[in-house]
Amino acid sequence: MSLDNVLAVAAAAKANVPLLVLGLLVSIPLIVFGATLLTKVMERFPIIITMGAALLGFLAAEMLLIDPAAVTHFGTISERAVTFGGLLGAVVVVALGSYLSKRVQTTSSNRL
């Protein structure tokens, strides 16, 4: 269980210790069960990992282009350019991940 989950449960408990303990006792098994379920789904359908990486690349590129500091420095970027940047970010992340994965596989097979 990550620190942000613990802080969220503590904030929801509002200094009520029994509620905090109950929240932790309920949330820890839920997180473990959810992580186990998600791991099994990813093992069965590995495309989910690629889709998740593409989504992260898309969102990261979009956030970079609409960040207030970038807007201050470069000016307002059109919505079409932001969408294109997001798509480019998704492609870059998936391509880089595929390349690195293949590189690790060939390196490990050469060692055997």
Secondary structure as UniProt FT lines:
FT   HELIX           3..13
FT   TURN            14..15
FT   HELIX           17..44
FT   HELIX           47..66
FT   HELIX           68..74
FT   HELIX           79..111
//
